[in-house]
């Protein structure tokens, strides 16, 4: 099963309530679109970078047609 996050506010909420690690431990493939990542400010990117590096949250590159 996949979890696709299409709104950055969900990820910001996870940061605010300190549940990013718990979210990443869910037994599902987690994915965001690169457009969602575009909504992140520098501190949010820094906070999530380890999860991206460990591929706990995948970033899907959208094409112009998508």
Secondary structure, DSSP 8 states (H G I E B T S, - for coil): -EEEE--HHHHHHHHHTT-HHHHHHSSSEEEEEHHHHTT--HHHHHHHHHHHHTTSEEEE---TT-
